[in-house]
Amino acid sequence: MSEENQFTVPPSFIALFVPPGRSKPTETRTHIAQRYELCEDLAQMLTEQANTKKWELGVTEADVLERMERGLQAEGSVVAGPEARWVVRRLAELLEWPDPGPAPVPLA
């Protein structure tokens, strides 16, 4: 195993690439690992900003996470919708804030 692949991609992230009813990801292991590394780094980098926004705005942790997710889903973002939700959930975990849960299922 090469040095850059010495980390484990969590199942919660791999699941972003497994369509409902399927058991295998739609992307390569390398692609998933690269996306995971980006998303994990992003969550780590946002911890200080999230804490600052909570204090500055005097809002709840859930409000901060919602605002962060909206920003992550804005046009030009480096992450896709499901990845943005994963980043926000990971951010909550890092800050020891309540998990916002999976993204709501859109109404048909």
C-alpha positions in Angstrom: 0.0 0.0 0.0 1.4 3.4 -0.9 1.9 6.2 1.7 -1.0 8.3 0.5 -3.5 5.5 1.0 -2.7 4.9 4.7 -6.0 6.3 5.8 -9.4 4.5 6.0 -12.4 6.0 4.3 -15.4 5.6 6.6 -18.4 3.6 5.4 -20.6 6.7 5.8 -18.6 8.4 3.1 -18.4 5.4 0.8 -22.2 5.2 1.0 -22.4 8.5 -0.8 -21.3 6.6 -3.9 -23.5 3.6 -3.6 -26.9 4.0 -5.3 -30.0 2.7 -3.5 -30.5 -1.0 -4.2 -26.8 -1.5 -5.2 -23.9 -2.8 -3.1 -20.9 -1.4 -5.0 -19.8 2.2 -5.4 -20.2 3.9 -8.7 -16.7 5.5 -8.5 -13.2 4.0 -8.1 -11.5 3.6 -4.8 -9.0 6.3 -5.7 -11.7 8.8 -6.6 -13.6 8.1 -3.4 -10.4 8.4 -1.3 -9.6 11.8 -3.0 -13.1 13.1 -2.4 -13.0 11.9 1.2 -9.7 13.6 1.8 -11.1 16.9 0.5 -14.3 16.6 2.5 -12.4 15.7 5.7 -10.0 18.6 5.3 -12.9 20.9 4.7 -14.7 19.8 7.8 -11.5 20.3 9.9 -11.0 23.7 8.4 -14.5 24.9 9.1 -14.4 24.1 12.9 -13.0 27.4 13.9 -15.3 29.4 11.6 -18.4 27.5 12.9 -17.5 28.3 16.5 -16.9 31.9 15.6 -20.2 32.3 13.8 -22.1 30.7 16.7 -20.6 33.2 19.1 -20.8 36.3 16.7 -24.4 35.7 15.6 -25.7 34.3 18.9 -27.5 31.5 17.0 -27.9 27.8 17.8 -25.5 25.1 16.7 -28.2 23.8 14.3 -28.5 27.2 12.7 -24.7 27.4 12.2 -24.7 24.0 10.6 -27.6 24.9 8.3 -25.8 28.0 7.2 -22.6 26.1 6.6 -24.5 23.5 4.5 -26.1 26.2 2.4 -22.7 27.7 1.7 -21.3 24.4 0.8 -24.1 23.8 -1.7 -23.7 27.2 -3.3 -22.8 27.5 -7.0 -19.1 27.0 -7.5 -18.6 24.9 -4.4 -16.0 22.2 -4.5 -18.4 19.6 -3.0 -21.6 18.1 -4.3 -24.9 18.0 -2.3 -24.4 14.7 -0.6 -20.8 15.5 0.2 -21.9 18.9 1.6 -24.2 17.1 4.0 -21.4 14.7 5.0 -19.1 17.6 5.7 -21.7 19.2 7.9 -22.3 16.0 9.8 -18.6 15.5 10.3 -18.2 19.2 11.4 -20.9 18.6 14.0 -19.0 15.5 15.2 -15.7 17.3 15.4 -17.3 20.1 17.4 -19.3 17.7 19.6 -22.5 19.3 18.5 -25.8 17.4 17.9 -25.8 15.5 14.6 -28.1 17.2 12.1 -28.9 13.8 10.6 -29.1 12.7 7.0 -30.4 15.2 4.4 -34.2 15.3 4.2 -35.7 13.2 1.5 -37.2 15.5 -1.1 -40.9 15.2 -1.7 -41.8 13.6 -5.1 
